[in-house]
Amino acid sequence: MIAPSILSADFARLAEETAAVRGADWLHVDVMDAHFVPNLTLGLPVVQSLLKATDIPIDCHLMIEDPDRWAIGYAEAGAYNVTVHVEAAKDPITLAKNLKAAGAKAGLSVKPGTPLEPYLEVLKHYDTLLVMSVEPGFGGQSFMPEVLDKVRTARRLVDTGHLTLVVEIDGGINDDTIEAAAEAGVDCFVAGSAVYGAQDPAAAVSALRAKAAAVRG
């Protein structure tokens, strides 16, 4: 699956930018609060508007403090998947249950320096694992291949039935890096500038999907 990130889109033309990636599996929306990460992007009102403007399932990535308080609003608004950071969540298991009760899939994200092992039991309550392959906060960063060990661990646990979730990766995904990520076992690839920096964003989505599929089969 390919999830174009609107962090790389033209914020003045978001409705048209979502239409430009027809055929995408998810639309990745980065919510940043300038506290958990040193950047400020958009919040719930913009997500509510996007939900009216597109049929592509919205994949909300909340890089915010106190997601236990704020995340449920995104699920109630109609986001398909709502991902919170394990580094910010106070009670991630209860939060996962609340997100699902509000109608969304529940996602858990880990920063590049956060190990997976302490959270394997927590992940049993989640539908998506988002492995960050750059430090969260800004688009256009270089891919960190060392995080693929976490992807391999998650893939093994999914394949052996210990976890039931989508393995997603976010950060520096492009023509040069998607094959290594696919080989490690990623299911869903967030791509920002690789899609929105292309002449034809929809064609870029198809090309990235084809590259990943050639590896994963």
N, C-alpha and C positions, 0 to 999 in steps of 0.2 A: 504494500500500500504506500502511496505517496501523499504526504500532507504538506502542501505549500504553506509557508509561513508568511502571514501578512505583515510581519515586522519589516520585510523587505519591499512591501508594496507602497504605492503612493497613498498616503493617509487621506489626501484630499479627494481621492476617487475610489474609495473602498468598495462601493457596490460594483463598479466596472472592473476593478481588480479581481474581485471574486468571480465575476463572469468570465474573466480571461483565463481561468484555470479549470474550465469545464472538463469533466473527466477525472478530476482529483478525487481521491478516496475520502480524505478528511481535509478540513481547512483549519490550519493551526493558528491559534490566536494567543499571542503572548501578552499576559497581563502583568505589568510590573508597577510596583508602588513606590520606588525610590527609597525603600527602607531595606527590604530583604535583598534587593539588588540595587546597584547605583544608577538606576535609569527609571524613567517614568514613561509609560506608554498609554494604555487605554484601560477602561474599566467596563463595568456592567452595562451602562447605557449604550455604549458602542456595540457590545456583543448583542444586546437586544435588537439593535438596528440591523446588524449583520444577519441575524436569524430570519429577519423578514425579507432580506435581499437575496438569499441563496438557499438552494436545496442541498448543498454539500454539508454533510454532518460537521458541526463545529467541535473542534478539539481545543478546549481551553487549557492553557498551561499557566497556572497561577504562581508567579514568582513574587509572593507577597507574604508579609507577616500576618500571623493569626488567621490562617486559612480555615481553622475550625469554626470561626465566626462568619467568614465571608464567602466561602466556597459554595455553600448550599444555594445561594442566590443564582449562581450561574447554572446549576442543575435545574432549578425551578424555572429559569427563563427558557430552557429547552436545549442547552448545550448537550451534545451527544456524549462527550467524554470530558470530565473535569479532573485535571491532574494537579495535585498539590505536592509541595516539597517535603520530604521526610525530615529535613533539617528545620522546618518551620512548624510542622504539625505537632500539637501538644498530645493529642490522642488519635493517632492515625487509624486505629481499628474502628473506633466509633465514627470517625469522619467518613470512612469508606461506607459504613452502613447507612449513614445519613445521606450521602450522595446518591446511593442506589435507591433509597426510599424516595428521594426527590425526583427520580426518573433518569438519572445519568449513569454512565459507566464511571467507575472510580479509577483514577490513575495516581500512581506514586512515582515521583521523580527523585533521582539522586544526582548530586553534583559530581564532577569528575573525581574529586578527592574523597568522596563518601563511599565507604565499602558497602557491599551488598549483604554480606553474611549476617550482620546483626539484625537485618530486617526480613529475613526469609519467612519467618512465621507471620509477620505483618502482611507480607505480600500475598499470602493465601486469601486475604480479604479483598484484594484488588483485581481489576480487570485489565489494567495496563501498567507496564513498567516503562518509564521514560528515562533512559540513560542519557545524561548530558555529555556530549563530546566536545564541549567548550565550556568555559566558565559562564554561567548564566548572567544576562544583563544587556549584551549588545550583539547585534547581528554582524556577519562578515568576518568572524574569527576563524582561525585555522583549526582543522580537525585534530583531535588528540587520540591517536590510535591506541594508547595504553588502556583506554576505557573498554576496549573490545573484550578484555578478559571478563568483565562483568556481564557483557552480552552473552559470552560463551557459557558462563555459569547459569544464567537465566534460561538460555535455550535448552541446556541439558536438563534442568529441572522441569521445564515445560514438556519436553519430549518424553521424560520418564513419568509424567503424571503427578509430580509433586506440586507443580503450580499450574494454574489455568489462566493464562493472560497473554496479551499482545505485547511483544517486545518492540519498543519504539526507541528511536535514537534522534537526537536533536543537536545540531551544531557542526557546521563545516561540511555538510553532505553535498556532494556534487559529482560530476562525471568521474573524477579521479578517486573519490573515496567510497562511493556507494558499493562497489564490488566487495571491498574488504569488510564493510559492515554487513552486507548480505551473507557473505561467507561465514561470519561469526554467528549469524542466526537472527538478524533483525527482521521483524515483520513489517514495520511501518517506519518510513523515512521522512523526517521533517526536512524540507529544503526551502531555503529563503532566496538568497541571491541567485542560486543556480536555476531557479524557476523565474523569478520576477526580473532578473537581469537579462533574460533571454529575449530575443526578438519575438518569439511566439511562446508564451508561457505554457499553453496547453500542450504544445508539441514537446516542450522540455519535460513536462510531467510524464508524457508517454515514453520518452526516451529513457528517463531515469527508471521508470517501472520496468522497461524491457531489459535494462542492464542488470537490475536486481533479480529479475525473474530468470535470466540466463544462468545466474549463479545458484539461486535457491530451487529452481525448477518448478 
